[in-house]
């Protein structure tokens, strides 16, 4: 998970982390035929890291999911 800036609300941080875990699980299910769980986790981590410096966190999970889906859609599986 990406680190939060000092002073962030702990409850907001926990909500975002829960949302990211949910995204990982949804995408593992959605891409199970074409990508390994590790590839899905890496795509989500890469997407999430791209938002680390963004001060407004409310929509980060939605944006992470969109970006991770795009990564997975556009990159064939390593084992394919």
Gaussian input, Z-matrix of N, CA and C with variables (Angstrom, degrees):
# hf/3-21g

backbone

0 1
 N
 C     1     B1
 C     2     B2     1     A1
 N     3     B3     2     A2     1     D1
 C     4     B4     3     A3     2     D2
 C     5     B5     4     A4     3     D3
 N     6     B6     5     A5     4     D4
 C     7     B7     6     A6     5     D5
 C     8     B8     7     A7     6     D6
 N     9     B9     8     A8     7     D7
 C    10    B10     9     A9     8     D8
 C    11    B11    10    A10     9     D9
 N    12    B12    11    A11    10    D10
 C    13    B13    12    A12    11    D11
 C    14    B14    13    A13    12    D12
 N    15    B15    14    A14    13    D13
 C    16    B16    15    A15    14    D14
 C    17    B17    16    A16    15    D15
 N    18    B18    17    A17    16    D16
 C    19    B19    18    A18    17    D17
 C    20    B20    19    A19    18    D18
 N    21    B21    20    A20    19    D19
 C    22    B22    21    A21    20    D20
 C    23    B23    22    A22    21    D21
 N    24    B24    23    A23    22    D22
 C    25    B25    24    A24    23    D23
 C    26    B26    25    A25    24    D24
 N    27    B27    26    A26    25    D25
 C    28    B28    27    A27    26    D26
 C    29    B29    28    A28    27    D27
 N    30    B30    29    A29    28    D28
 C    31    B31    30    A30    29    D29
 C    32    B32    31    A31    30    D30
 N    33    B33    32    A32    31    D31
 C    34    B34    33    A33    32    D32
 C    35    B35    34    A34    33    D33
 N    36    B36    35    A35    34    D34
 C    37    B37    36    A36    35    D35
 C    38    B38    37    A37    36    D36
 N    39    B39    38    A38    37    D37
 C    40    B40    39    A39    38    D38
 C    41    B41    40    A40    39    D39
 N    42    B42    41    A41    40    D40
 C    43    B43    42    A42    41    D41
 C    44    B44    43    A43    42    D42
 N    45    B45    44    A44    43    D43
 C    46    B46    45    A45    44    D44
 C    47    B47    46    A46    45    D45
 N    48    B48    47    A47    46    D46
 C    49    B49    48    A48    47    D47
 C    50    B50    49    A49    48    D48
 N    51    B51    50    A50    49    D49
 C    52    B52    51    A51    50    D50
 C    53    B53    52    A52    51    D51
 N    54    B54    53    A53    52    D52
 C    55    B55    54    A54    53    D53
 C    56    B56    55    A55    54    D54
 N    57    B57    56    A56    55    D55
 C    58    B58    57    A57    56    D56
 C    59    B59    58    A58    57    D57
 N    60    B60    59    A59    58    D58
 C    61    B61    60    A60    59    D59
 C    62    B62    61    A61    60    D60
 N    63    B63    62    A62    61    D61
 C    64    B64    63    A63    62    D62
 C    65    B65    64    A64    63    D63
 N    66    B66    65    A65    64    D64
 C    67    B67    66    A66    65    D65
 C    68    B68    67    A67    66    D66
 N    69    B69    68    A68    67    D67
 C    70    B70    69    A69    68    D68
 C    71    B71    70    A70    69    D69
 N    72    B72    71    A71    70    D70
 C    73    B73    72    A72    71    D71
 C    74    B74    73    A73    72    D72
 N    75    B75    74    A74    73    D73
 C    76    B76    75    A75    74    D74
 C    77    B77    76    A76    75    D75
 N    78    B78    77    A77    76    D76
 C    79    B79    78    A78    77    D77
 C    80    B80    79    A79    78    D78
 N    81    B81    80    A80    79    D79
 C    82    B82    81    A81    80    D80
 C    83    B83    82    A82    81    D81
 N    84    B84    83    A83    82    D82
 C    85    B85    84    A84    83    D83
 C    86    B86    85    A85    84    D84
 N    87    B87    86    A86    85    D85
 C    88    B88    87    A87    86    D86
 C    89    B89    88    A88    87    D87
 N    90    B90    89    A89    88    D88
 C    91    B91    90    A90    89    D89
 C    92    B92    91    A91    90    D90
 N    93    B93    92    A92    91    D91
 C    94    B94    93    A93    92    D92
 C    95    B95    94    A94    93    D93
 N    96    B96    95    A95    94    D94
 C    97    B97    96    A96    95    D95
 C    98    B98    97    A97    96    D96
 N    99    B99    98    A98    97    D97
 C   100   B100    99    A99    98    D98
 C   101   B101   100   A100    99    D99
 N   102   B102   101   A101   100   D100
 C   103   B103   102   A102   101   D101
 C   104   B104   103   A103   102   D102
 N   105   B105   104   A104   103   D103
 C   106   B106   105   A105   104   D104
 C   107   B107   106   A106   105   D105
 N   108   B108   107   A107   106   D106
 C   109   B109   108   A108   107   D107
 C   110   B110   109   A109   108   D108
 N   111   B111   110   A110   109   D109
 C   112   B112   111   A111   110   D110
 C   113   B113   112   A112   111   D111
 N   114   B114   113   A113   112   D112
 C   115   B115   114   A114   113   D113
 C   116   B116   115   A115   114   D114
 N   117   B117   116   A116   115   D115
 C   118   B118   117   A117   116   D116
 C   119   B119   118   A118   117   D117
 N   120   B120   119   A119   118   D118
 C   121   B121   120   A120   119   D119
 C   122   B122   121   A121   120   D120
 N   123   B123   122   A122   121   D121
 C   124   B124   123   A123   122   D122
 C   125   B125   124   A124   123   D123
 N   126   B126   125   A125   124   D124
 C   127   B127   126   A126   125   D125
 C   128   B128   127   A127   126   D126
 N   129   B129   128   A128   127   D127
 C   130   B130   129   A129   128   D128
 C   131   B131   130   A130   129   D129
 N   132   B132   131   A131   130   D130
 C   133   B133   132   A132   131   D131
 C   134   B134   133   A133   132   D132
 N   135   B135   134   A134   133   D133
 C   136   B136   135   A135   134   D134
 C   137   B137   136   A136   135   D135
 N   138   B138   137   A137   136   D136
 C   139   B139   138   A138   137   D137
 C   140   B140   139   A139   138   D138
 N   141   B141   140   A140   139   D139
 C   142   B142   141   A141   140   D140
 C   143   B143   142   A142   141   D141
 N   144   B144   143   A143   142   D142
 C   145   B145   144   A144   143   D143
 C   146   B146   145   A145   144   D144
 N   147   B147   146   A146   145   D145
 C   148   B148   147   A147   146   D146
 C   149   B149   148   A148   147   D147
 N   150   B150   149   A149   148   D148
 C   151   B151   150   A150   149   D149
 C   152   B152   151   A151   150   D150
 N   153   B153   152   A152   151   D151
 C   154   B154   153   A153   152   D152
 C   155   B155   154   A154   153   D153
 N   156   B156   155   A155   154   D154
 C   157   B157   156   A156   155   D155
 C   158   B158   157   A157   156   D156
 N   159   B159   158   A158   157   D157
 C   160   B160   159   A159   158   D158
 C   161   B161   160   A160   159   D159
 N   162   B162   161   A161   160   D160
 C   163   B163   162   A162   161   D161
 C   164   B164   163   A163   162   D162
 N   165   B165   164   A164   163   D163
 C   166   B166   165   A165   164   D164
 C   167   B167   166   A166   165   D165
 N   168   B168   167   A167   166   D166
 C   169   B169   168   A168   167   D167
 C   170   B170   169   A169   168   D168
 N   171   B171   170   A170   169   D169
 C   172   B172   171   A171   170   D170
 C   173   B173   172   A172   171   D171
 N   174   B174   173   A173   172   D172
 C   175   B175   174   A174   173   D173
 C   176   B176   175   A175   174   D174
 N   177   B177   176   A176   175   D175
 C   178   B178   177   A177   176   D176
 C   179   B179   178   A178   177   D177
 N   180   B180   179   A179   178   D178
 C   181   B181   180   A180   179   D179
 C   182   B182   181   A181   180   D180
 N   183   B183   182   A182   181   D181
 C   184   B184   183   A183   182   D182
 C   185   B185   184   A184   183   D183
 N   186   B186   185   A185   184   D184
 C   187   B187   186   A186   185   D185
 C   188   B188   187   A187   186   D186
 N   189   B189   188   A188   187   D187
 C   190   B190   189   A189   188   D188
 C   191   B191   190   A190   189   D189
 N   192   B192   191   A191   190   D190
 C   193   B193   192   A192   191   D191
 C   194   B194   193   A193   192   D192
 N   195   B195   194   A194   193   D193
 C   196   B196   195   A195   194   D194
 C   197   B197   196   A196   195   D195
 N   198   B198   197   A197   196   D196
 C   199   B199   198   A198   197   D197
 C   200   B200   199   A199   198   D198
 N   201   B201   200   A200   199   D199
 C   202   B202   201   A201   200   D200
 C   203   B203   202   A202   201   D201
 N   204   B204   203   A203   202   D202
 C   205   B205   204   A204   203   D203
 C   206   B206   205   A205   204   D204
 N   207   B207   206   A206   205   D205
 C   208   B208   207   A207   206   D206
 C   209   B209   208   A208   207   D207
 N   210   B210   209   A209   208   D208
 C   211   B211   210   A210   209   D209
 C   212   B212   211   A211   210   D210
 N   213   B213   212   A212   211   D211
 C   214   B214   213   A213   212   D212
 C   215   B215   214   A214   213   D213
 N   216   B216   215   A215   214   D214
 C   217   B217   216   A216   215   D215
 C   218   B218   217   A217   216   D216
 N   219   B219   218   A218   217   D217
 C   220   B220   219   A219   218   D218
 C   221   B221   220   A220   219   D219
 N   222   B222   221   A221   220   D220
 C   223   B223   222   A222   221   D221
 C   224   B224   223   A223   222   D222
 N   225   B225   224   A224   223   D223
 C   226   B226   225   A225   224   D224
 C   227   B227   226   A226   225   D225
 N   228   B228   227   A227   226   D226
 C   229   B229   228   A228   227   D227
 C   230   B230   229   A229   228   D228
 N   231   B231   230   A230   229   D229
 C   232   B232   231   A231   230   D230
 C   233   B233   232   A232   231   D231
 N   234   B234   233   A233   232   D232
 C   235   B235   234   A234   233   D233
 C   236   B236   235   A235   234   D234
 N   237   B237   236   A236   235   D235
 C   238   B238   237   A237   236   D236
 C   239   B239   238   A238   237   D237

   B1=1.4450
   B2=1.5297
   B3=1.2855
   B4=1.4572
   B5=1.5255
   B6=1.3160
   B7=1.4631
   B8=1.5259
   B9=1.2917
   B10=1.4528
   B11=1.5168
   B12=1.3005
   B13=1.4520
   B14=1.5247
   B15=1.3057
   B16=1.4552
   B17=1.5155
   B18=1.3271
   B19=1.4513
   B20=1.5161
   B21=1.3232
   B22=1.4572
   B23=1.5198
   B24=1.2976
   B25=1.4415
   B26=1.5280
   B27=1.3012
   B28=1.4638
   B29=1.5286
   B30=1.3123
   B31=1.4655
   B32=1.5288
   B33=1.3353
   B34=1.4635
   B35=1.5184
   B36=1.3154
   B37=1.4584
   B38=1.5271
   B39=1.3139
   B40=1.4630
   B41=1.5231
   B42=1.3312
   B43=1.4663
   B44=1.5234
   B45=1.3247
   B46=1.4644
   B47=1.5286
   B48=1.3183
   B49=1.4619
   B50=1.5240
   B51=1.3254
   B52=1.4677
   B53=1.5283
   B54=1.3200
   B55=1.4635
   B56=1.5203
   B57=1.3165
   B58=1.4696
   B59=1.5252
   B60=1.3298
   B61=1.4718
   B62=1.5281
   B63=1.3225
   B64=1.4630
   B65=1.5173
   B66=1.3150
   B67=1.4636
   B68=1.5210
   B69=1.3164
   B70=1.4684
   B71=1.5238
   B72=1.3133
   B73=1.4652
   B74=1.5295
   B75=1.3322
   B76=1.4750
   B77=1.5156
   B78=1.3220
   B79=1.4613
   B80=1.5272
   B81=1.3174
   B82=1.4676
   B83=1.5235
   B84=1.3305
   B85=1.4669
   B86=1.5185
   B87=1.3082
   B88=1.4606
   B89=1.5265
   B90=1.3212
   B91=1.4625
   B92=1.5330
   B93=1.3181
   B94=1.4691
   B95=1.5288
   B96=1.3131
   B97=1.4694
   B98=1.5250
   B99=1.3286
   B100=1.4663
   B101=1.5201
   B102=1.3354
   B103=1.4691
   B104=1.5204
   B105=1.3106
   B106=1.4640
   B107=1.5317
   B108=1.3311
   B109=1.4615
   B110=1.5371
   B111=1.3173
   B112=1.4713
   B113=1.5236
   B114=1.3256
   B115=1.4719
   B116=1.5197
   B117=1.3179
   B118=1.4688
   B119=1.5258
   B120=1.3147
   B121=1.4676
   B122=1.5242
   B123=1.3207
   B124=1.4680
   B125=1.5275
   B126=1.3198
   B127=1.4649
   B128=1.5305
   B129=1.3273
   B130=1.4659
   B131=1.5259
   B132=1.3083
   B133=1.4720
   B134=1.5286
   B135=1.3271
   B136=1.4674
   B137=1.5263
   B138=1.3187
   B139=1.4650
   B140=1.5263
   B141=1.3164
   B142=1.4676
   B143=1.5312
   B144=1.3177
   B145=1.4632
   B146=1.5255
   B147=1.3224
   B148=1.4681
   B149=1.5271
   B150=1.3304
   B151=1.4648
   B152=1.5298
   B153=1.3196
   B154=1.4623
   B155=1.5339
   B156=1.3045
   B157=1.4674
   B158=1.5229
   B159=1.2988
   B160=1.4615
   B161=1.5264
   B162=1.3176
   B163=1.4616
   B164=1.5310
   B165=1.3209
   B166=1.4599
   B167=1.5219
   B168=1.3299
   B169=1.4631
   B170=1.5259
   B171=1.3190
   B172=1.4620
   B173=1.5211
   B174=1.3264
   B175=1.4529
   B176=1.5270
   B177=1.3033
   B178=1.4655
   B179=1.5320
   B180=1.3346
   B181=1.4704
   B182=1.5324
   B183=1.2997
   B184=1.4745
   B185=1.5254
   B186=1.3027
   B187=1.4633
   B188=1.5275
   B189=1.3132
   B190=1.4651
   B191=1.5226
   B192=1.3254
   B193=1.4653
   B194=1.5218
   B195=1.3118
   B196=1.4700
   B197=1.5218
   B198=1.3247
   B199=1.4606
   B200=1.5286
   B201=1.3155
   B202=1.4649
   B203=1.5319
   B204=1.3327
   B205=1.4694
   B206=1.5246
   B207=1.3059
   B208=1.4618
   B209=1.5297
   B210=1.3142
   B211=1.4636
   B212=1.5297
   B213=1.3244
   B214=1.4604
   B215=1.5230
   B216=1.3277
   B217=1.4669
   B218=1.5200
   B219=1.3194
   B220=1.4566
   B221=1.5219
   B222=1.3263
   B223=1.4647
   B224=1.5217
   B225=1.3139
   B226=1.4685
   B227=1.5287
   B228=1.2876
   B229=1.4706
   B230=1.5121
   B231=1.3286
   B232=1.4620
   B233=1.5294
   B234=1.3351
   B235=1.4593
   B236=1.5299
   B237=1.3088
   B238=1.4712
   B239=1.5080
   A1=110.02
   A2=115.38
   A3=120.04
   A4=109.91
   A5=117.62
   A6=120.53
   A7=111.31
   A8=114.95
   A9=121.21
   A10=109.25
   A11=115.51
   A12=120.95
   A13=109.59
   A14=116.55
   A15=121.93
   A16=109.52
   A17=116.08
   A18=120.60
   A19=113.40
   A20=118.02
   A21=119.88
   A22=109.61
   A23=115.10
   A24=121.47
   A25=109.28
   A26=116.68
   A27=121.97
   A28=110.85
   A29=117.34
   A30=120.64
   A31=110.66
   A32=116.99
   A33=120.07
   A34=110.86
   A35=116.82
   A36=121.69
   A37=110.19
   A38=117.12
   A39=121.42
   A40=110.77
   A41=117.24
   A42=121.03
   A43=111.18
   A44=115.64
   A45=119.17
   A46=110.40
   A47=117.84
   A48=121.11
   A49=111.12
   A50=117.37
   A51=120.92
   A52=110.52
   A53=116.20
   A54=120.47
   A55=111.28
   A56=117.08
   A57=120.94
   A58=110.09
   A59=117.44
   A60=119.66
   A61=110.73
   A62=116.82
   A63=120.88
   A64=111.88
   A65=116.32
   A66=121.09
   A67=109.82
   A68=116.73
   A69=120.40
   A70=109.57
   A71=117.70
   A72=120.63
   A73=111.57
   A74=117.37
   A75=120.33
   A76=111.44
   A77=115.95
   A78=119.15
   A79=112.07
   A80=117.92
   A81=119.68
   A82=109.62
   A83=116.24
   A84=120.35
   A85=111.45
   A86=117.32
   A87=121.82
   A88=112.47
   A89=117.27
   A90=121.22
   A91=112.89
   A92=116.96
   A93=119.76
   A94=112.94
   A95=117.79
   A96=120.62
   A97=112.32
   A98=116.85
   A99=119.03
   A100=115.20
   A101=117.31
   A102=120.20
   A103=110.15
   A104=115.30
   A105=120.49
   A106=109.41
   A107=116.75
   A108=119.58
   A109=111.94
   A110=117.26
   A111=120.73
   A112=111.20
   A113=117.09
   A114=120.05
   A115=111.13
   A116=116.35
   A117=120.45
   A118=109.77
   A119=116.72
   A120=120.76
   A121=110.79
   A122=117.00
   A123=120.80
   A124=110.84
   A125=117.62
   A126=120.75
   A127=110.82
   A128=116.18
   A129=119.97
   A130=110.04
   A131=117.42
   A132=120.67
   A133=110.75
   A134=116.24
   A135=120.30
   A136=110.74
   A137=116.21
   A138=120.23
   A139=110.51
   A140=116.68
   A141=120.94
   A142=110.86
   A143=116.91
   A144=120.73
   A145=111.85
   A146=117.01
   A147=119.53
   A148=112.41
   A149=117.21
   A150=121.14
   A151=112.93
   A152=117.78
   A153=121.67
   A154=113.17
   A155=117.91
   A156=120.71
   A157=113.91
   A158=117.53
   A159=120.29
   A160=110.03
   A161=117.58
   A162=119.68
   A163=113.64
   A164=117.87
   A165=120.93
   A166=107.31
   A167=117.02
   A168=122.40
   A169=113.28
   A170=118.02
   A171=121.73
   A172=113.98
   A173=117.82
   A174=120.79
   A175=113.43
   A176=117.56
   A177=120.91
   A178=111.75
   A179=120.50
   A180=118.19
   A181=113.63
   A182=117.67
   A183=121.00
   A184=110.12
   A185=115.83
   A186=120.33
   A187=111.35
   A188=117.11
   A189=121.25
   A190=109.79
   A191=116.85
   A192=119.39
   A193=111.00
   A194=117.39
   A195=120.40
   A196=111.39
   A197=116.74
   A198=120.82
   A199=110.68
   A200=117.96
   A201=121.07
   A202=110.53
   A203=117.20
   A204=119.85
   A205=110.59
   A206=116.34
   A207=120.80
   A208=110.64
   A209=116.79
   A210=121.21
   A211=109.76
   A212=116.35
   A213=120.19
   A214=112.12
   A215=117.19
   A216=121.04
   A217=111.86
   A218=116.20
   A219=120.86
   A220=115.05
   A221=117.07
   A222=120.36
   A223=108.97
   A224=116.32
   A225=117.96
   A226=110.77
   A227=114.90
   A228=120.57
   A229=110.57
   A230=116.18
   A231=121.43
   A232=111.20
   A233=115.81
   A234=119.01
   A235=113.26
   A236=117.64
   A237=120.49
   A238=111.02
   D1=147.54
   D2=179.53
   D3=-75.49
   D4=143.60
   D5=179.48
   D6=-71.71
   D7=153.35
   D8=176.76
   D9=-101.01
   D10=156.18
   D11=177.52
   D12=-73.59
   D13=152.46
   D14=177.79
   D15=-57.66
   D16=136.39
   D17=177.98
   D18=95.62
   D19=-5.72
   D20=177.18
   D21=-66.30
   D22=148.87
   D23=178.78
   D24=-69.45
   D25=127.65
   D26=-177.90
   D27=-61.56
   D28=-39.25
   D29=179.22
   D30=-64.43
   D31=-40.12
   D32=177.49
   D33=-64.75
   D34=-40.61
   D35=178.09
   D36=-61.67
   D37=-44.93
   D38=-179.89
   D39=-63.68
   D40=-40.57
   D41=177.96
   D42=-62.18
   D43=-43.71
   D44=179.98
   D45=-64.82
   D46=-43.62
   D47=179.17
   D48=-62.37
   D49=-40.69
   D50=176.45
   D51=-62.85
   D52=-42.19
   D53=179.08
   D54=-63.29
   D55=-40.52
   D56=179.49
   D57=-65.87
   D58=-40.89
   D59=176.33
   D60=-61.32
   D61=-39.44
   D62=177.22
   D63=-64.02
   D64=-39.05
   D65=177.68
   D66=-62.65
   D67=-45.27
   D68=179.28
   D69=-57.26
   D70=-46.90
   D71=-178.65
   D72=-64.68
   D73=-44.10
   D74=178.50
   D75=-60.65
   D76=-44.56
   D77=-177.80
   D78=-72.50
   D79=-31.95
   D80=174.08
   D81=-60.18
   D82=-42.89
   D83=178.18
   D84=-67.74
   D85=-44.30
   D86=-176.39
   D87=-67.89
   D88=-32.71
   D89=-175.11
   D90=-111.60
   D91=17.64
   D92=-175.92
   D93=-61.98
   D94=-26.71
   D95=-179.33
   D96=-79.47
   D97=-20.30
   D98=-173.37
   D99=-121.39
   D100=-17.35
   D101=-176.29
   D102=-139.21
   D103=144.11
   D104=177.21
   D105=-73.20
   D106=159.40
   D107=175.61
   D108=-55.62
   D109=-37.74
   D110=179.77
   D111=-64.72
   D112=-38.23
   D113=177.89
   D114=-66.12
   D115=-39.09
   D116=177.57
   D117=-64.74
   D118=-46.85
   D119=179.32
   D120=-59.78
   D121=-40.47
   D122=179.39
   D123=-66.05
   D124=-40.07
   D125=179.28
   D126=-64.54
   D127=-42.54
   D128=178.85
   D129=-66.69
   D130=-42.34
   D131=179.17
   D132=-62.08
   D133=-42.86
   D134=178.34
   D135=-62.36
   D136=-45.74
   D137=179.41
   D138=-63.17
   D139=-45.29
   D140=-178.24
   D141=-63.59
   D142=-39.77
   D143=-179.93
   D144=-62.64
   D145=-28.55
   D146=-178.76
   D147=-69.75
   D148=-11.91
   D149=-179.62
   D150=-109.96
   D151=10.30
   D152=-173.59
   D153=-58.52
   D154=-35.88
   D155=-176.59
   D156=-93.51
   D157=5.85
   D158=-178.82
   D159=-79.78
   D160=125.33
   D161=-176.40
   D162=-73.60
   D163=-30.89
   D164=179.84
   D165=-92.42
   D166=116.38
   D167=-171.31
   D168=-101.35
   D169=-9.88
   D170=-170.49
   D171=-54.58
   D172=-41.59
   D173=-175.32
   D174=-102.53
   D175=7.02
   D176=-177.92
   D177=-56.80
   D178=-46.80
   D179=-179.84
   D180=-58.16
   D181=-41.24
   D182=178.79
   D183=-63.01
   D184=-44.43
   D185=-179.71
   D186=-67.74
   D187=-37.54
   D188=177.51
   D189=-62.51
   D190=-45.44
   D191=-179.02
   D192=-62.65
   D193=-44.20
   D194=178.42
   D195=-60.36
   D196=-45.80
   D197=-178.11
   D198=-67.38
   D199=-41.60
   D200=179.73
   D201=-65.01
   D202=-41.58
   D203=176.29
   D204=-59.89
   D205=-42.05
   D206=179.22
   D207=-62.30
   D208=-43.64
   D209=178.04
   D210=-59.31
   D211=-47.53
   D212=-177.11
   D213=-69.78
   D214=-36.93
   D215=178.55
   D216=-65.83
   D217=-34.99
   D218=-172.65
   D219=-96.10
   D220=-4.03
   D221=-179.88
   D222=-125.97
   D223=116.51
   D224=178.35
   D225=-64.34
   D226=156.02
   D227=179.15
   D228=-61.30
   D229=145.93
   D230=178.72
   D231=-64.32
   D232=-31.08
   D233=-176.23
   D234=-94.73
   D235=7.57
   D236=-178.10
   D237=-86.92

